[in-house]
Amino acid sequence: MAGLASSSLTASAAGLEGTKAVFAHTRDKERIPIGSVRFEPQGGGLSTFVLSMDYSRFADYFLSMKEFKCLDGKVEIVCHVVYPYANPRTVSEQDMSWLEHALLFVFKRPSEFGANLRNGLYFRFEPDGKGWRGRPQSIDLNHISAPPEDTAVPPYGPAMRDEVSAGERWIESVTIE
């Protein structure tokens, strides 16, 4: 019971209300502010959210016949992919799936031409004492090229994601503080 109470306090300390900053953390120890998220409690443990990306930190790229907003790294370019379908935009301390879907990315090497949508990144959030930390998981963004059958269910469930080894990606984590 004490472990459960401690876990709940950590998540509550992270807070799903008010406005929080969003940062990308690189493997070369850079902390890049990339936006903010505003949470509004709705009762029953749910909060709605509005994500506002700070695209002034991003460069414009035209990849695979589409414009992307990207963070330039020496070894990797990481581009934000806006989730294209209607969704409830709700989160709870136990389920951050819709916010995780709002923070999808695709990566490429600077020498590569175009974007390969199989190189998708999904950041799985967990409370970390100061807020929420998302660790990268690999996904195939081609999976959302058509609308999901049920728009109320996040399409990238655990079975659709693969773990990424530490240091494998330039963006090692995304935090909400």
trRosetta pair geometry for C-beta under 8 A, 3 or more apart (Angstrom, degrees):
i j d omega theta_ij theta_ji phi_ij phi_ji
1 4 5.6 -53 -153 34 37 113
1 5 6.5 35 152 -18 67 104
2 5 5.7 -54 -148 37 34 110
2 6 6.3 36 153 -20 66 106
3 6 5.7 -54 -147 37 31 113
3 7 6.3 33 154 -20 65 106
4 7 5.8 -53 -148 35 31 112
4 8 6.4 29 154 -18 64 107
5 8 5.7 -56 -148 37 32 111
5 9 6.4 33 154 -20 65 105
6 9 5.7 -54 -148 35 31 111
6 10 6.5 33 154 -20 64 103
7 10 5.8 -53 -152 33 31 112
7 11 6.6 25 154 -13 64 106
8 11 5.9 -56 -149 39 32 107
8 12 6.1 31 154 -18 67 109
8 93 7.7 72 -138 131 62 157
9 12 5.6 -55 -142 40 31 110
9 13 6.2 38 156 -26 65 104
10 13 5.7 -52 -150 31 28 114
10 14 7.0 34 149 -25 60 100
10 127 4.8 134 133 123 96 136
10 129 6.0 -50 -146 -85 100 57
11 14 5.6 -49 -160 23 37 116
11 93 4.0 82 163 -165 133 125
11 94 8.0 13 -148 -58 160 55
11 127 4.5 -133 -96 -43 60 154
12 15 7.1 42 170 -70 43 52
12 93 7.1 -24 -66 -99 54 150
13 127 7.5 104 62 -168 87 128
13 129 6.9 -7 95 -155 137 39
14 93 7.5 133 59 -125 119 95
14 127 4.5 -124 -36 -126 143 101
14 128 7.5 91 -94 33 118 56
14 129 7.9 36 -71 22 88 4
14 130 7.6 54 -108 96 75 27
14 131 5.0 102 -144 -148 85 31
14 132 5.4 82 -167 -51 136 78
14 176 7.7 66 -177 91 105 101
15 18 6.6 -10 153 38 129 108
15 20 7.3 156 91 -68 106 125
15 39 7.4 165 142 57 77 146
15 131 7.6 -49 44 -119 87 71
16 39 4.6 -142 175 -177 58 156
16 41 6.8 107 103 -82 89 80
16 47 4.2 -170 145 6 111 152
16 49 8.0 -78 -166 -72 92 107
16 91 6.1 -147 -144 95 133 108
16 92 7.3 -97 -20 -139 178 28
16 93 6.4 -130 -20 -65 133 75
17 39 5.0 -107 -95 99 22 107
17 40 6.9 66 -132 -116 73 25
17 41 5.1 -22 -89 -32 112 100
17 47 6.4 -138 -75 -117 64 139
18 38 7.2 -87 153 -144 26 68
18 39 6.3 3 43 54 38 89
19 36 5.5 15 -176 171 101 125
19 37 7.2 167 -149 85 58 37
19 38 4.6 -25 -95 -98 80 80
19 39 7.8 180 -81 18 31 67
20 36 6.5 163 83 -158 40 75
20 37 5.5 -15 60 60 92 85
20 38 7.9 168 18 -87 65 34
20 39 7.1 25 0 -5 108 107
20 131 6.3 139 -160 -139 137 131
20 176 4.8 58 124 176 137 89
20 177 6.0 163 -171 74 100 27
21 33 6.1 -53 -174 -134 116 103
21 35 7.8 156 -161 96 54 37
21 36 5.5 -45 -107 -103 44 82
21 176 7.4 166 82 -152 43 48
21 177 5.4 -22 62 63 92 86
22 33 7.3 103 78 -161 53 61
22 34 5.4 -67 107 69 98 85
22 35 4.5 -5 52 70 122 79
22 36 6.0 -167 2 -90 90 23
22 37 5.8 79 -50 -16 116 97
22 51 7.5 30 -31 -146 155 95
22 53 8.0 -60 69 -108 139 59
22 103 7.5 -151 -164 -102 142 132
22 174 6.6 3 -174 179 93 102
22 175 7.2 170 -150 86 48 47
22 176 5.6 -16 -99 -99 73 72
23 31 5.3 -6 -176 -175 134 85
23 32 6.3 143 -161 71 73 43
23 33 5.6 -44 -99 -97 79 48
23 34 6.5 133 -125 10 24 86
23 174 6.9 168 86 -157 48 56
23 175 4.9 -7 57 56 98 93
23 177 6.8 6 4 8 116 115
24 31 7.8 160 79 -157 46 40
24 32 4.5 -16 59 62 94 104
24 34 5.1 60 -16 -28 101 133
24 71 6.4 -101 75 -61 164 170
24 78 7.6 166 -158 90 152 144
24 171 5.0 -53 -170 -135 111 115
24 173 7.8 164 -157 91 47 44
24 174 5.5 -26 -102 -103 61 80
25 29 7.8 -17 -171 -139 87 32
25 30 7.3 167 -152 83 44 51
25 31 5.7 -8 -104 -106 77 68
25 32 7.7 -171 -75 21 29 75
25 171 7.1 102 67 -161 45 65
25 172 5.5 -60 102 62 92 92
25 173 4.6 1 50 61 117 86
25 174 7.2 -168 13 -83 81 28
25 175 6.5 49 -24 -9 116 106
26 29 6.8 -49 78 22 80 16
26 30 4.3 16 33 48 121 94
26 31 8.0 -134 15 -63 78 31
26 32 7.0 57 -25 -10 105 111
26 73 6.6 167 -133 -110 133 124
26 170 5.6 -20 -143 164 95 76
26 171 6.0 -53 -98 -99 64 47
26 172 6.4 103 -164 3 18 91
27 167 5.6 96 -132 -130 136 62
27 169 7.5 161 -35 94 119 46
27 170 5.9 -108 13 -145 103 39
27 172 5.0 116 -71 -46 71 117
28 74 8.0 53 -25 22 152 116
28 170 7.9 -16 -1 -156 94 82
32 57 6.0 135 176 -180 106 140
32 71 6.5 107 117 -134 167 137
33 54 6.2 14 126 44 90 150
33 57 6.6 -170 83 -65 66 153
34 53 6.3 -31 156 -148 82 79
34 54 5.9 -171 -179 45 28 92
34 57 5.8 -119 -109 71 59 146
34 58 7.7 65 -139 -52 92 101
34 71 7.4 -57 -101 -67 121 128
34 80 7.9 157 178 -69 127 128
34 174 7.6 -57 40 -136 138 106
35 51 6.4 44 137 179 143 82
35 52 5.4 -179 -167 96 102 54
35 53 4.1 -65 -81 -118 137 37
35 54 4.8 -170 -83 -5 56 77
36 51 7.8 172 92 -153 42 49
36 52 5.2 -3 59 59 83 101
36 54 7.5 68 -10 -39 78 103
37 49 5.4 -3 -179 -170 106 116
37 50 7.0 164 -156 79 58 44
37 51 5.0 -19 -104 -102 89 68
37 52 7.4 180 -84 21 39 69
37 99 6.7 42 -143 -139 155 122
37 176 6.0 -32 35 -133 129 122
38 49 6.6 152 78 -154 48 60
38 50 4.8 -5 53 53 101 95
38 52 7.5 38 -8 -5 98 108
39 47 4.4 17 -173 158 101 141
39 48 7.3 153 -154 78 52 42
39 49 5.3 -23 -97 -97 65 85
39 91 7.3 -71 -121 54 111 118
40 47 6.0 152 70 -163 34 85
40 48 5.1 -14 59 57 96 90
40 49 7.6 176 17 -82 72 37
41 46 7.6 121 -158 91 55 47
41 47 5.0 -47 -94 -98 44 91
42 46 4.6 -37 60 95 113 96
42 47 6.0 165 1 -108 87 29
42 48 5.8 82 -47 -20 123 88
42 90 7.1 -54 19 -126 147 112
43 46 6.9 -3 71 48 44 87
45 92 4.8 41 139 -141 97 116
45 93 6.7 -85 -169 16 102 93
45 94 7.7 15 159 12 134 102
46 90 5.0 -10 -168 -171 112 121
46 91 7.3 141 -153 72 64 32
46 92 5.4 -53 -95 -75 55 96
47 90 6.8 150 78 -154 37 68
47 91 5.6 -25 64 63 89 82
47 92 7.2 144 15 -90 77 46
48 88 7.9 -113 -114 152 88 75
48 89 5.5 46 -159 112 84 95
48 90 5.6 -47 -96 -95 58 68
49 89 5.7 -136 55 173 69 89
49 90 7.4 145 5 -113 84 21
49 91 5.8 27 -20 3 127 116
49 98 7.4 158 41 101 116 109
49 99 5.6 14 63 -86 162 107
49 102 7.6 -135 101 9 122 160
50 89 7.3 36 -78 177 51 139
51 99 7.0 140 -63 -139 122 80
51 102 4.6 150 2 151 155 141
51 103 7.2 -153 -140 -59 156 85
53 58 7.7 7 157 -14 118 137
53 69 7.2 120 135 95 143 152
53 80 6.2 69 -129 -153 156 174
54 57 5.3 56 108 0 98 109
54 58 8.0 148 104 -9 57 93
55 58 4.8 -57 -154 38 63 116
55 69 4.8 -70 -135 -146 106 149
57 71 7.0 -5 133 -100 95 92
58 69 3.9 56 127 172 151 92
58 70 5.7 126 -166 52 96 24
58 71 5.9 -68 -112 -64 75 59
58 79 8.0 93 -158 -128 123 61
58 80 6.9 -61 -106 4 155 114
59 69 7.5 150 68 -159 31 53
59 70 5.4 -38 62 69 82 85
59 71 7.6 124 14 -109 85 17
59 72 5.4 37 4 -37 135 111
60 67 6.4 -25 -162 -162 94 103
60 68 7.6 141 -158 77 47 48
60 69 6.7 -31 -97 -103 54 59
60 70 7.7 121 -123 22 8 87
61 67 7.3 144 81 -157 46 53
61 68 4.7 -22 68 64 98 97
61 69 7.8 167 23 -93 83 12
61 70 4.8 19 -1 2 126 133
61 77 7.0 93 -60 163 159 142
61 79 6.4 -92 48 -95 131 130
62 65 7.7 10 174 -118 88 15
62 66 7.3 170 -156 81 58 27
62 67 5.6 -31 -100 -96 70 63
62 68 7.6 167 -93 18 21 76
63 66 6.3 -32 73 64 64 77
63 68 5.4 -12 26 6 113 127
63 79 7.1 -132 25 -37 145 169
63 108 7.3 177 -137 3 150 157
63 114 5.2 122 -169 -150 81 41
63 115 4.0 79 140 -25 131 101
64 114 4.3 83 -60 -158 83 100
64 115 4.7 -92 1 40 124 85
64 117 7.8 -110 77 -39 173 95
66 115 7.5 -60 57 29 108 134
68 79 3.9 3 167 -163 132 139
68 80 7.2 161 -170 54 84 58
68 81 7.6 -29 -128 -82 106 66
68 106 7.4 -82 -132 53 149 113
68 115 6.7 106 -35 -58 152 147
69 79 6.5 134 73 -153 40 79
69 80 5.2 -13 74 39 97 108
70 77 5.0 17 173 175 136 100
70 78 6.3 151 -157 78 80 35
70 79 4.0 -41 -92 -89 91 82
70 80 7.5 -157 -86 7 42 68
71 77 7.1 169 80 -159 50 55
71 78 4.9 -10 54 62 100 93
71 79 7.7 -166 18 -77 63 37
71 171 7.2 87 71 -66 144 121
72 77 5.8 -16 -115 -113 52 87
72 110 7.9 55 -152 -92 86 111
73 76 4.6 6 69 63 128 67
73 77 6.4 -164 33 -79 77 37
73 78 6.7 42 -4 -4 117 97
73 170 4.2 93 136 -173 177 158
73 171 7.8 -141 -46 -43 144 75
74 110 7.7 -58 -180 -21 30 138
75 109 7.0 -47 172 -129 55 82
75 110 7.7 -117 -154 -4 14 103
75 170 5.8 170 72 -80 95 116
76 107 5.2 -7 -176 -169 116 115
76 108 7.2 146 -157 76 69 29
76 109 6.3 -54 -104 -98 58 50
76 110 7.7 -134 -102 -30 13 76
76 169 6.8 -134 111 -163 176 63
76 170 3.8 -160 52 -14 125 131
76 171 7.8 -118 99 -7 131 76
77 107 6.8 152 79 -155 49 60
77 108 5.3 -19 59 65 99 82
77 109 7.4 90 13 -178 86 7
77 110 5.9 110 -30 -80 109 65
78 105 5.1 11 180 175 94 136
78 106 7.5 167 -154 81 53 36
78 107 4.9 -20 -101 -99 73 86
78 121 7.1 -19 -146 21 110 147
78 169 7.8 78 -89 178 128 107
78 170 6.2 -145 -35 69 121 115
78 171 5.1 39 -75 -15 174 126
79 105 6.2 148 75 -159 41 77
79 106 5.1 -19 61 59 99 85
79 107 7.5 173 17 -86 73 35
79 108 7.6 11 -2 10 111 100
79 115 6.8 -66 41 -109 146 135
80 103 7.6 -66 -135 -147 95 50
80 104 7.4 101 -165 81 56 56
80 105 5.8 -46 -100 -101 39 79
81 104 4.3 -56 69 104 103 103
81 105 6.0 166 6 -107 91 20
81 106 5.5 77 -46 -17 123 96
81 120 7.1 -51 19 -128 155 98
81 141 6.0 -79 -174 -131 172 143
82 102 7.9 -5 -144 -152 57 60
82 104 7.9 -167 -65 53 4 101
83 87 6.9 -16 126 0 136 136
83 101 4.6 53 -83 151 152 94
83 102 5.7 -80 9 -93 121 44
83 104 6.1 110 -64 7 84 124
83 144 7.2 -79 -142 -178 72 160
84 144 6.7 145 32 149 103 114
85 144 7.3 -133 -5 -165 116 107
85 147 5.3 126 -106 -126 135 86
85 148 6.7 -178 77 16 170 89
85 151 5.6 -135 150 -129 121 109
86 151 5.4 34 79 171 84 146
87 98 5.5 178 136 -134 132 112
87 101 6.9 52 15 89 174 145
87 151 6.0 -137 -89 168 62 88
87 152 7.4 141 -142 -111 67 33
87 154 7.4 54 -143 -88 140 71
88 98 6.4 -100 68 -89 77 158
88 152 6.3 49 -29 -133 114 75
89 98 5.7 -173 -114 149 27 140
89 102 7.7 61 -120 -61 85 133
90 98 6.0 81 53 27 46 151
91 95 6.6 -159 -155 98 58 65
91 96 5.0 25 -145 -120 119 56
91 97 7.6 175 -112 38 78 54
91 98 6.0 -132 -68 52 78 98
91 99 5.1 2 -73 -16 136 116
92 95 5.0 37 49 43 94 84
92 96 7.8 -126 56 -63 44 53
93 127 7.3 4 -160 -47 92 125
96 99 4.9 -54 -180 50 86 113
96 100 5.5 97 117 -31 88 98
96 125 4.2 -44 81 60 160 124
96 132 6.8 134 -98 -159 161 151
97 100 5.4 -59 -146 37 30 115
97 101 6.4 29 156 -19 66 104
97 154 4.0 -128 159 -17 126 164
97 156 7.7 176 -157 71 96 82
98 101 5.5 -49 -148 35 36 113
98 102 6.6 39 149 -22 63 101
98 154 6.2 -136 -73 -80 59 116
99 102 5.4 -49 -149 32 39 114
99 103 6.6 17 155 -2 66 108
99 125 6.8 -7 91 1 117 148
99 176 7.9 -8 160 -56 144 153
100 103 6.1 -71 -149 49 30 97
100 104 7.9 67 148 -63 59 72
100 122 6.0 47 167 -175 106 90
100 123 6.1 -152 -138 74 83 63
100 124 6.3 23 -124 -102 141 41
100 125 6.0 -143 -74 -2 99 98
100 134 6.8 162 -113 -127 89 131
100 154 7.6 52 68 -159 105 151
100 156 7.5 -122 117 79 115 123
101 104 6.2 -5 -162 -39 42 108
101 122 7.9 -9 -89 -133 49 102
101 154 5.6 -149 -45 -140 135 107
101 155 7.6 100 -114 37 130 81
101 156 6.5 161 -92 29 92 114
103 123 5.5 -46 111 38 122 117
103 134 7.0 104 99 70 145 175
103 174 6.0 -176 168 115 145 168
104 120 6.3 -21 -172 -165 104 108
104 121 7.0 149 -164 76 54 59
104 122 6.2 -18 -113 -95 78 67
104 139 7.5 -70 -138 63 107 138
104 141 6.8 123 166 -106 132 109
105 120 7.1 140 82 -161 45 58
105 121 4.3 -16 67 57 96 109
105 123 7.8 47 8 -27 110 102
105 171 7.1 19 81 48 168 152
106 115 5.3 57 126 -169 144 120
106 116 7.6 176 -175 70 116 49
106 117 6.2 -59 -115 -118 137 50
106 119 5.6 85 -164 90 78 85
106 120 5.5 -41 -96 -99 73 57
106 121 7.0 -179 -87 10 22 83
106 141 5.9 -52 -82 -14 110 152
107 119 5.1 -108 59 150 72 116
107 121 6.1 60 -21 -28 106 121
107 169 6.5 -144 -55 -142 168 104
107 170 7.2 160 -138 26 133 103
107 171 7.8 -152 -86 20 124 104
108 112 4.6 -122 -178 69 105 130
108 114 7.7 -169 -120 98 157 41
108 115 5.8 -114 -45 -116 136 61
108 116 6.7 129 -96 19 101 85
108 119 6.4 120 -73 85 64 156
109 112 4.7 99 58 -11 82 105
112 116 7.4 -64 166 -12 144 108
115 119 7.5 -130 -175 54 73 112
116 119 4.8 72 85 -1 94 109
117 120 6.4 16 179 -51 60 100
117 140 6.8 66 127 -175 81 63
117 141 4.0 -108 -173 69 93 103
117 142 4.9 118 106 -52 125 75
117 145 7.6 73 141 -64 165 109
118 140 4.9 -18 -127 -123 62 88
118 141 7.4 -125 -69 27 18 75
118 142 6.6 -7 -72 -8 66 113
119 138 7.6 -60 -148 -146 42 102
119 141 7.9 -28 62 4 44 109
120 138 6.7 113 75 -169 64 57
120 139 4.0 -57 94 79 120 82
120 140 6.0 156 18 -115 121 8
120 141 3.8 144 -73 -41 130 91
121 136 5.0 -40 -157 -146 108 108
121 137 7.3 130 -159 64 57 41
121 138 6.7 -40 -100 -106 55 49
121 139 7.0 161 -94 26 6 90
121 164 7.7 2 -127 -46 93 153
121 169 6.6 104 -106 -140 135 159
121 171 7.1 96 154 70 167 120
122 136 7.2 117 65 -156 43 55
122 137 4.7 -35 69 67 95 95
122 138 7.6 92 20 -176 88 2
122 139 4.6 65 -22 -18 116 130
122 156 5.5 -160 -107 151 154 154
122 161 5.5 -89 60 -114 140 123
123 134 3.0 62 156 145 106 129
123 135 6.6 150 -152 61 69 20
123 136 5.8 -36 -95 -89 71 53
123 137 7.5 165 -93 16 22 78
123 173 7.1 110 -144 -156 118 50
123 174 4.5 5 -162 30 169 119
124 134 5.9 148 61 -151 27 76
124 135 5.7 -27 56 56 89 78
124 137 5.5 50 -20 -13 112 123
124 161 7.2 119 -56 149 121 163
125 132 4.4 16 -169 171 116 120
125 133 6.8 150 -141 77 64 27
125 134 4.4 -38 -77 -81 69 87
125 174 8.0 -63 -84 83 92 95
125 176 7.1 7 -132 10 135 119
126 132 6.8 157 75 -153 22 76
126 133 6.2 -27 61 62 74 78
126 134 7.8 138 11 -91 62 43
126 135 7.7 0 13 -1 107 101
127 131 7.5 -142 -141 130 64 22
127 132 5.9 -52 -97 -98 45 67
127 133 8.0 58 169 17 11 78
128 131 6.5 -5 49 65 94 53
128 132 6.6 124 6 -136 92 17
128 133 4.1 50 -36 -6 142 114
128 175 7.4 -66 36 -127 143 107
130 175 7.6 9 91 -173 111 131
130 177 5.6 -11 138 -124 103 100
131 175 5.9 93 82 176 124 94
131 176 4.9 -149 159 95 123 62
131 177 4.1 -133 -16 -100 154 48
132 175 6.6 159 85 -156 54 58
132 176 4.3 10 51 47 103 105
133 173 5.4 -11 -171 -176 94 134
133 174 7.6 149 -160 78 48 43
133 175 5.1 -19 -103 -102 67 86
134 173 6.0 149 74 -165 55 73
134 174 4.3 -11 56 59 116 90
134 175 7.1 -163 17 -76 76 36
134 176 7.8 62 -19 -12 103 93
135 164 7.4 -168 156 52 88 100
135 172 7.9 -31 -134 162 68 62
135 173 5.8 -33 -94 -106 51 91
136 164 4.5 -21 101 37 98 148
136 168 8.0 -135 82 72 131 100
136 169 5.1 -28 64 37 168 153
136 171 6.6 116 -62 97 132 87
136 172 7.1 -112 -2 -157 114 27
136 173 7.2 -126 -23 -89 80 43
137 161 4.0 32 142 179 137 116
137 162 6.2 154 -174 68 85 35
137 163 6.1 -48 -119 -100 85 32
137 164 5.9 -158 -108 -11 29 95
138 161 6.9 143 67 -160 43 64
138 162 4.7 -23 57 62 97 97
138 163 7.9 -3 14 78 87 14
138 164 5.6 119 -33 -71 88 98
139 143 7.1 -82 170 23 100 131
139 156 5.5 -20 -123 -130 147 130
139 160 6.1 38 -130 139 100 92
139 161 5.5 -36 -76 -104 93 74
139 162 7.8 171 -70 20 46 75
140 143 5.3 101 90 -24 88 100
140 160 7.8 -108 34 -176 84 91
141 144 6.1 -53 -170 36 61 99
141 145 7.7 92 135 -51 68 82
142 145 5.2 -17 -164 -22 54 121
143 155 6.1 169 135 146 114 128
143 156 7.2 117 90 -81 144 83
143 160 6.5 85 -133 -159 175 130
144 148 7.3 -35 -120 -47 76 91
144 155 5.9 151 -85 67 94 156
147 151 6.8 -32 -176 -78 105 101
148 151 5.9 142 67 -86 99 50
148 153 6.8 -132 141 71 144 86
148 155 4.7 -149 -81 -76 135 113
150 153 4.5 43 98 15 114 110
154 157 6.7 131 93 -65 91 66
155 160 7.0 3 141 13 69 176
156 160 4.7 -127 -142 89 58 130
156 161 5.9 72 175 -54 100 103
157 160 5.5 93 53 9 59 104
157 161 7.7 -141 104 -2 32 98
158 161 6.1 -75 -149 41 34 104
164 168 5.1 -142 176 64 91 130
164 169 5.7 -1 170 -13 146 117
165 168 4.4 96 65 -36 83 125
166 172 7.3 36 -152 -144 67 111
167 172 7.2 1 -80 -103 36 115
169 172 6.5 161 80 -85 86 46
171 174 7.0 20 167 -57 119 85
